[in-house]
Amino acid sequence: MTVNMTKGQAISLQKSDGGTLTSVRMGLGWQAAPRRGLFGSRTREIDLDASAVLFADKQPVDVVFFRHLVSDDGSVKHTGDNLVGGAGSGGDDEAILVDLQRVPVHIDQIVFTVNSFTGQTFQEVQNAFCRIVDETNGQELARYTLDGGGQYTAQIMAKVHRAGSGWQMTALGNPANGRTFQDLMPSILPHL
């Protein structure tokens, strides 16, 4: 059963049978919004990029994104850069896989961001979402719809963080501006 999350909502990342999740996928999907022009509506390709920043005690220690596809410890993997989107309300355009059992014990939070590398704003995006999927069986656990457009070029989407012996996901959905995860660090830090 999928939980449709709202901004600020946190959910436990445990299986419905009470077991612990071992591997999750953070999927990102989007479509270019049609734009009205003199000769009708048309769409322009949008290049959104998913990133995962790994933190230990509120300090960034590693990042996974389109230019660094695997974390140094191998626990987090980006499946590759999608330059145009298109899945929108269906499948994932970009995905980041997290092997929760392999995440080093000192890593206590992983923050997922999305940014427009080409600088287009979210006014030009529709049907954007992020979701967490149990990678062992393909079951979608949680989905956060990135609402509304806006004059920003990025979002701090969600974070996965340690909670006791397990993990929780918190939907953040905070708009930001920046073309890369480095540009977003000042916007990420208040959410740790």
C-alpha positions in Angstrom: 0.0 0.0 0.0 1.4 3.4 -1.0 1.4 6.3 1.4 0.8 9.6 -0.4 2.9 12.0 1.6 2.4 15.6 2.4 5.2 18.2 3.0 6.8 17.5 6.4 5.2 14.1 6.9 7.5 11.3 8.1 6.9 7.6 7.7 8.8 4.5 9.0 10.5 2.5 6.3 9.5 -0.9 7.6 7.8 -3.6 5.7 4.1 -4.2 6.3 5.0 -7.5 8.0 7.2 -5.6 10.5 10.4 -6.6 8.9 13.2 -4.2 8.1 13.7 -2.8 4.6 17.1 -3.7 3.2 17.1 -1.9 -0.2 15.1 1.0 -1.4 14.9 3.0 -4.7 14.2 6.8 -4.7 12.5 7.3 -8.1 12.0 10.7 -9.7 9.6 11.3 -12.6 8.6 14.4 -14.5 7.2 15.8 -17.8 7.7 19.0 -19.6 4.6 21.2 -19.3 3.1 22.3 -22.6 3.6 26.0 -23.3 1.2 28.1 -25.3 2.7 29.9 -28.2 1.6 31.7 -31.3 1.1 28.4 -33.2 -0.5 26.3 -30.4 1.1 24.5 -27.5 4.5 22.8 -27.5 6.8 21.3 -24.9 10.5 21.9 -24.3 12.7 19.2 -23.0 13.5 19.5 -19.3 16.7 18.1 -17.7 16.1 17.5 -14.0 18.8 15.8 -12.0 18.4 13.7 -8.9 21.1 13.7 -6.2 21.6 12.1 -2.8 23.8 13.8 -0.3 25.0 11.6 2.5 25.5 13.2 5.9 27.2 12.2 9.1 26.4 14.3 12.1 25.1 17.1 9.9 28.3 17.1 7.8 28.2 16.1 4.1 30.5 13.2 3.5 29.6 11.9 0.1 27.2 12.6 -2.8 25.7 10.6 -5.6 24.6 12.4 -8.8 25.0 12.1 -12.5 28.8 12.8 -12.4 29.5 10.5 -9.4 27.1 7.5 -9.8 28.2 5.4 -6.9 29.0 6.5 -3.3 32.5 5.8 -2.1 31.3 2.9 0.1 29.1 1.5 -2.7 25.8 1.7 -0.7 24.1 4.3 -2.9 23.9 4.1 -6.7 22.5 6.5 -9.3 21.1 4.6 -12.3 22.0 7.3 -14.8 21.2 10.7 -16.1 17.9 11.3 -18.0 18.2 14.5 -20.1 14.5 14.9 -21.1 12.1 13.3 -18.5 8.8 11.9 -19.8 7.6 9.3 -17.4 5.7 11.8 -15.2 2.9 10.1 -13.5 4.1 6.6 -14.5 7.6 5.2 -14.1 10.9 6.7 -12.9 13.0 8.9 -15.1 15.9 8.8 -12.7 16.5 6.6 -9.7 18.9 6.3 -6.8 19.3 2.9 -5.2 20.1 2.7 -1.5 21.3 -0.5 0.1 20.3 0.4 3.7 22.3 -2.5 5.2 25.5 -1.3 3.5 25.1 2.3 4.5 28.0 2.9 7.0 26.8 3.4 10.6 28.2 6.9 10.8 25.9 8.0 7.9 22.7 9.2 9.7 20.9 11.0 6.9 20.6 10.9 3.1 18.9 14.0 1.6 17.4 13.7 -1.9 17.3 16.8 -4.1 16.2 17.6 -7.7 17.5 20.4 -9.7 17.2 21.8 -13.2 20.8 21.6 -14.5 19.8 23.8 -17.5 18.2 26.4 -15.2 14.6 26.0 -16.3 12.1 26.7 -13.6 9.5 24.3 -12.1 6.8 26.3 -14.0 8.0 24.4 -17.0 7.5 21.0 -15.3 4.3 18.9 -14.7 3.5 15.5 -13.1 6.7 15.6 -11.1 7.1 13.1 -8.2 9.5 11.3 -6.0 8.8 7.9 -4.5 10.4 5.3 -2.3 10.1 1.7 -3.6 11.1 -1.5 -1.8 13.7 -2.7 -4.2 13.4 -6.3 -3.1 9.8 -6.7 -4.4 9.0 -3.5 -6.4 6.3 -2.3 -4.0 5.9 1.4 -3.8 6.0 2.5 -0.2 5.6 6.2 -0.4 5.0 8.9 -3.0 5.5 12.7 -2.7 4.0 14.8 -5.6 6.1 17.9 -6.3 3.3 20.4 -6.6 2.9 23.7 -8.1 5.4 25.2 -10.5 7.2 28.3 -9.4 10.1 30.4 -10.2 12.6 28.1 -8.5 15.0 25.7 -10.2 15.3 23.0 -7.5 13.6 21.2 -4.6 14.9 19.6 -1.5 12.6 16.6 -2.0 13.0 14.2 0.9 15.3 12.7 3.4 15.9 9.2 4.7 17.3 9.2 8.2 18.1 6.7 11.0 15.4 6.3 13.6 16.3 3.8 16.3 17.4 0.5 14.6 15.6 1.4 11.3 15.0 4.2 8.9 12.4 6.9 8.3 11.5 9.0 5.2 10.5 12.6 5.6 8.9 14.5 2.7 10.5 18.0 2.6 9.4 19.6 -0.7 11.2 22.8 -0.1 11.8 25.0 -3.2 15.3 26.3 -3.8 17.4 27.7 -6.5 20.5 26.1 -8.0 21.8 24.0 -10.9 23.7 21.5 -8.8 23.6 19.9 -5.4 26.5 22.2 -4.3 24.3 25.2 -5.0 21.6 23.7 -2.8 23.7 23.0 0.3 22.6 26.2 2.2 19.0 25.1 1.6 19.6 21.6 2.7 21.3 22.3 6.0 18.2 23.6 7.9 16.5 20.2 7.3 19.1 18.1 9.0 
